[in-house]
Amino acid sequence: MDYERYSRQTMLPQIGEEGQRRLAEAKVLVVGVGGLGSAAAIYLAGAGIGTIGLCDPDTVSISNLQRQVLYDTAQTGLPKTDCAAARLSALNPDIRVVKIADPLTADNAAELVSGYDLVLDCTDNFDTRFVVDDACAAAGVPWVHGAIGEFGGQIALFNGLSGTCYSDLYPDREALCSQPKAVRGVVGPVPGVVGAMQAMQAIKYIAGFGDILDGRLFTIDLLDLNIRHIEI
């Protein structure tokens, strides 16, 4: 263990050397390396998560850079998984980064989720979220949901000890997945805040401390600074 690298978190009694060991042994899959995934992945890497999987088929575009902090202008047109993996490895060479430059679908989800201890869904559509929910439920893997829009977002942990699923929060799957795709505006720091909170949920879950959003939905409005906890 690199004691100096992790000293500011191992000095916390909630983590300590045992918690750091758990983080180092953990495998976390990040589905979507956009605004949410950029923030979540960078903090997971910094915290010393041993293996981080990055699943995203997209390339970097100029319109991403307002909020997707893993990338820079010179990387426009390059695969996000390549750029993100290079950045995370440069930040923390102790970790292993797995690149998956394919979309997560119903056909490959079971294989992609297999072997991971936790999944972070950082996508922007209902179809993928329900696929993540199905795959994680089948594999017995918990997952952290994050979603954003305009000035706010939401976070929850599904398939944890409570057994709560995404379909408990959104039961009308067919109607939601049939909605036409729409591009929504968002202020850059919003996915940063929500993605960082997803990473924090992951760290707490893996290291075994603190309050976990298992069976509860946390919503935050950064325009009016309102927050809510909703039992699912």
DRENVODO-173485 format. One record per residue (C-alpha): residue number from 1; x, y, z. Coordinates in pm, 1 decimal, m for minus. Example, Ala and Ser with C-alpha at 12.3 -4.5 7.8 and 13.67 -1.06 7.14 Angstrom:
2
{rec 1,{1230.0,m450.0,780.0}} {rec 2,{1367.0,m106.0,714.0}} 
end
This chain:
232
{rec 1,{0.0,0.0,0.0}} {rec 2,{119.9,349.6,m86.2}} {rec 3,{76.0,500.9,260.6}} {rec 4,{166.0,852.2,153.9}} {rec 5,{m78.1,855.3,m141.2}} {rec 6,{m375.5,757.9,72.6}} {rec 7,{m269.0,913.1,402.5}} {rec 8,{m541.3,1179.6,411.1}} {rec 9,{m813.8,915.6,398.6}} {rec 10,{m651.6,635.2,595.6}} {rec 11,{m613.2,873.4,888.4}} {rec 12,{m991.2,880.6,906.7}} {rec 13,{m1110.7,613.7,1152.1}} {rec 14,{m1399.7,526.6,920.0}} {rec 15,{m1148.6,408.0,657.2}} {rec 16,{m810.4,329.1,809.6}} {rec 17,{m581.7,64.9,663.1}} {rec 18,{m855.9,m198.9,656.4}} {rec 19,{m1090.3,22.7,457.7}} {rec 20,{m809.3,109.9,219.0}} {rec 21,{m737.7,m257.8,169.0}} {rec 22,{m1102.4,m312.9,76.2}} {rec 23,{m1087.5,m29.0,m174.3}} {rec 24,{m770.0,m171.4,m328.5}} {rec 25,{m931.9,m511.7,m371.1}} {rec 26,{m1257.5,m374.5,m514.3}} {rec 27,{m1369.4,m383.7,m877.1}} {rec 28,{m1609.1,m109.6,m989.1}} {rec 29,{m1767.1,m77.8,m1333.4}} {rec 30,{m1851.5,276.0,m1450.0}} {rec 31,{m2112.3,269.0,m1726.4}} {rec 32,{m2091.1,596.0,m1917.3}} {rec 33,{m1785.1,817.7,m1896.2}} {rec 34,{m1952.6,1151.1,m1965.0}} {rec 35,{m2028.8,1422.2,m1711.4}} {rec 36,{m2125.8,1192.2,m1425.5}} {rec 37,{m1870.0,926.7,m1513.2}} {rec 38,{m1585.6,1177.4,m1541.2}} {rec 39,{m1635.8,1299.2,m1185.5}} {rec 40,{m1708.7,956.3,m1040.4}} {rec 41,{m1415.2,782.6,m1208.7}} {rec 42,{m1154.9,1042.2,m1114.8}} {rec 43,{m1246.5,1019.8,m746.8}} {rec 44,{m1261.3,640.2,m751.9}} {rec 45,{m913.2,635.3,m902.4}} {rec 46,{m783.3,883.4,m649.8}} {rec 47,{m932.0,681.4,m364.9}} {rec 48,{m745.5,371.6,m479.8}} {rec 49,{m1021.0,148.5,m617.4}} {rec 50,{m814.8,m145.2,m742.3}} {rec 51,{m994.2,m210.2,m1071.9}} {rec 52,{m1209.9,41.0,m1257.0}} {rec 53,{m1398.8,m65.4,m1567.6}} {rec 54,{m1494.0,209.8,m1812.7}} {rec 55,{m1781.4,130.8,m2049.1}} {rec 56,{m1859.1,390.1,m2316.2}} {rec 57,{m1868.8,369.6,m2699.0}} {rec 58,{m1849.9,745.2,m2759.6}} {rec 59,{m1574.6,979.5,m2869.6}} {rec 60,{m1486.8,1316.0,m2720.5}} {rec 61,{m1663.2,1617.5,m2870.3}} {rec 62,{m1623.7,1989.7,m2809.6}} {rec 63,{m1970.1,2010.9,m2653.1}} {rec 64,{m1859.7,1758.6,m2386.9}} {rec 65,{m1583.0,1975.4,m2246.4}} {rec 66,{m1808.5,2216.0,m2056.6}} {rec 67,{m1877.4,1940.0,m1802.9}} {rec 68,{m1674.6,1624.9,m1879.5}} {rec 69,{m1359.7,1702.6,m1686.9}} {rec 70,{m1156.4,1397.1,m1788.4}} {rec 71,{m1099.5,1532.6,m2139.2}} {rec 72,{m936.1,1825.7,m2317.2}} {rec 73,{m967.7,1999.8,m2652.5}} {rec 74,{m679.3,1810.8,m2812.1}} {rec 75,{m863.6,1481.4,m2752.1}} {rec 76,{m1164.4,1575.5,m2966.5}} {rec 77,{m1264.2,1277.7,m3181.2}} {rec 78,{m1073.9,1021.0,m2973.2}} {rec 79,{m1246.6,733.6,m2788.4}} {rec 80,{m1354.6,835.5,m2440.0}} {rec 81,{m1239.4,508.5,m2287.7}} {rec 82,{m885.0,559.2,m2418.7}} {rec 83,{m865.7,918.9,m2297.1}} {rec 84,{m1023.8,845.0,m1960.8}} {rec 85,{m804.4,540.4,m1897.3}} {rec 86,{m489.7,740.7,m1970.2}} {rec 87,{m597.9,1016.2,m1732.0}} {rec 88,{m689.6,778.3,m1449.2}} {rec 89,{m367.3,578.3,m1486.9}} {rec 90,{m164.8,898.7,m1481.6}} {rec 91,{m342.0,1004.7,m1162.9}} {rec 92,{m291.2,669.4,m993.2}} {rec 93,{m58.4,413.0,m1152.5}} {rec 94,{m141.1,165.3,m874.5}} {rec 95,{m485.7,90.7,m1015.6}} {rec 96,{m598.0,m122.4,m1310.6}} {rec 97,{m825.8,34.0,m1570.5}} {rec 98,{m1032.2,m184.1,m1803.8}} {rec 99,{m1153.0,m20.7,m2127.4}} {rec 100,{m1483.8,m131.0,m2278.5}} {rec 101,{m1548.7,69.1,m2593.3}} {rec 102,{m1888.0,m92.8,m2654.0}} {rec 103,{m2233.8,11.3,m2538.8}} {rec 104,{m2385.8,m187.3,m2255.0}} {rec 105,{m2685.6,m373.4,m2397.7}} {rec 106,{m2919.9,m652.6,m2299.2}} {rec 107,{m2697.8,m889.2,m2498.8}} {rec 108,{m2368.1,m814.1,m2323.8}} {rec 109,{m2472.5,m672.6,m1985.5}} {rec 110,{m2448.6,m1000.0,m1794.7}} {rec 111,{m2095.1,m1059.9,m1919.6}} {rec 112,{m1982.0,m701.5,m1853.6}} {rec 113,{m2124.3,m685.5,m1500.7}} {rec 114,{m1984.3,m1026.0,m1405.5}} {rec 115,{m1677.8,m1003.3,m1185.4}} {rec 116,{m1744.7,m651.9,m1055.0}} {rec 117,{m1835.5,m577.4,m694.3}} {rec 118,{m2032.1,m262.2,m773.4}} {rec 119,{m2164.0,m80.7,m1080.1}} {rec 120,{m2205.8,294.2,m1124.9}} {rec 121,{m2463.7,389.2,m1384.6}} {rec 122,{m2359.1,726.9,m1523.3}} {rec 123,{m2566.2,716.2,m1842.2}} {rec 124,{m2840.8,946.6,m1963.5}} {rec 125,{m3121.5,717.7,m2078.4}} {rec 126,{m3384.7,488.7,m1930.6}} {rec 127,{m3308.1,195.2,m2161.6}} {rec 128,{m2956.1,147.7,m2027.2}} {rec 129,{m3061.0,201.1,m1665.9}} {rec 130,{m3318.4,m76.1,m1686.1}} {rec 131,{m3062.9,m305.3,m1852.3}} {rec 132,{m2814.7,m229.2,m1573.0}} {rec 133,{m3089.0,m302.1,m1318.2}} {rec 134,{m3172.2,m637.8,m1478.2}} {rec 135,{m2809.6,m745.8,m1510.0}} {rec 136,{m2715.8,m645.0,m1156.7}} {rec 137,{m3023.0,m815.8,m1009.6}} {rec 138,{m2938.2,m1137.3,m1194.9}} {rec 139,{m2573.2,m1122.2,m1085.0}} {rec 140,{m2641.7,m1010.3,m728.3}} {rec 141,{m2435.7,m693.2,m777.4}} {rec 142,{m2542.5,m359.6,m624.1}} {rec 143,{m2536.6,m46.7,m836.9}} {rec 144,{m2537.1,327.3,m780.3}} {rec 145,{m2779.9,526.5,m991.6}} {rec 146,{m2711.9,885.8,m1091.4}} {rec 147,{m2912.2,1116.4,m1315.7}} {rec 148,{m2893.7,1487.4,m1391.5}} {rec 149,{m3065.8,1765.0,m1581.3}} {rec 150,{m3042.9,2143.4,m1591.5}} {rec 151,{m2960.5,2237.9,m1229.5}} {rec 152,{m3024.7,1919.8,m1033.7}} {rec 153,{m2983.1,1548.4,m1004.2}} {rec 154,{m3060.9,1232.0,m811.3}} {rec 155,{m2873.1,938.9,m660.2}} {rec 156,{m2976.6,602.0,m517.4}} {rec 157,{m2830.3,258.2,m453.5}} {rec 158,{m3019.4,m38.6,m595.8}} {rec 159,{m2994.5,m413.4,m543.6}} {rec 160,{m2844.8,m361.5,m200.1}} {rec 161,{m2955.0,m523.4,124.5}} {rec 162,{m3303.6,m373.8,90.5}} {rec 163,{m3354.2,m547.1,m243.1}} {rec 164,{m3489.4,m228.2,m398.0}} {rec 165,{m3476.7,m220.6,m778.1}} {rec 166,{m3488.7,61.7,m1030.1}} {rec 167,{m3830.5,m61.8,m1139.1}} {rec 168,{m3956.5,10.9,m786.8}} {rec 169,{m3875.3,375.8,m849.6}} {rec 170,{m3989.4,377.4,m1213.9}} {rec 171,{m4242.4,93.6,m1266.1}} {rec 172,{m4362.0,200.4,m1611.9}} {rec 173,{m4064.5,71.8,m1806.0}} {rec 174,{m4228.0,47.3,m2146.7}} {rec 175,{m4356.8,404.3,m2144.1}} {rec 176,{m4026.7,549.4,m2024.4}} {rec 177,{m3813.3,359.4,m2273.3}} {rec 178,{m4040.7,455.2,m2562.5}} {rec 179,{m3998.9,828.2,m2500.2}} {rec 180,{m3812.3,1010.3,m2778.8}} {rec 181,{m3454.4,1096.1,m2690.9}} {rec 182,{m3407.3,1464.2,m2609.6}} {rec 183,{m3096.5,1670.2,m2541.1}} {rec 184,{m3133.3,1848.8,m2207.9}} {rec 185,{m2932.9,2146.2,m2093.7}} {rec 186,{m2715.4,2120.0,m1783.2}} {rec 187,{m2477.7,2348.3,m1596.8}} {rec 188,{m2128.6,2199.3,m1583.2}} {rec 189,{m2087.3,2165.4,m1205.8}} {rec 190,{m2412.6,1966.7,m1170.3}} {rec 191,{m2273.9,1635.2,m1302.0}} {rec 192,{m1957.8,1707.6,m1105.5}} {rec 193,{m2151.7,1723.8,m780.3}} {rec 194,{m2373.5,1423.9,m853.3}} {rec 195,{m2089.1,1213.1,m995.8}} {rec 196,{m1873.7,1286.5,m691.5}} {rec 197,{m2162.7,1178.5,m469.0}} {rec 198,{m2191.0,854.2,m665.3}} {rec 199,{m1822.2,795.2,m600.5}} {rec 200,{m1875.8,867.3,m231.1}} {rec 201,{m2157.5,613.0,m215.8}} {rec 202,{m1925.1,359.3,m375.3}} {rec 203,{m1641.4,431.6,m133.5}} {rec 204,{m1871.2,407.5,169.2}} {rec 205,{m2028.7,86.3,46.0}} {rec 206,{m1696.2,m83.1,m27.3}} {rec 207,{m1510.5,34.6,282.8}} {rec 208,{m1814.6,m33.5,501.7}} {rec 209,{m1894.3,291.7,675.6}} {rec 210,{m2149.2,571.6,680.9}} {rec 211,{m2503.9,608.5,552.9}} {rec 212,{m2582.7,436.1,222.5}} {rec 213,{m2873.2,534.6,m3.7}} {rec 214,{m3004.8,178.5,m9.6}} {rec 215,{m3376.4,197.2,m81.9}} {rec 216,{m3376.4,576.4,m75.4}} {rec 217,{m3359.5,840.2,m345.4}} {rec 218,{m3155.1,1154.2,m279.0}} {rec 219,{m3237.0,1457.1,m492.8}} {rec 220,{m3050.9,1785.2,m507.6}} {rec 221,{m3142.4,2115.4,m673.4}} {rec 222,{m2836.1,2333.7,m707.7}} {rec 223,{m3040.1,2628.1,m831.8}} {rec 224,{m3242.3,2665.4,m513.3}} {rec 225,{m3013.4,2454.9,m290.1}} {rec 226,{m3294.3,2216.1,m197.8}} {rec 227,{m3232.7,1852.5,m109.0}} {rec 228,{m3474.4,1567.2,m36.8}} {rec 229,{m3461.4,1206.4,77.7}} {rec 230,{m3741.4,988.1,m58.3}} {rec 231,{m3813.3,633.4,58.1}} {rec 232,{m3856.1,404.5,m241.6}} 
end
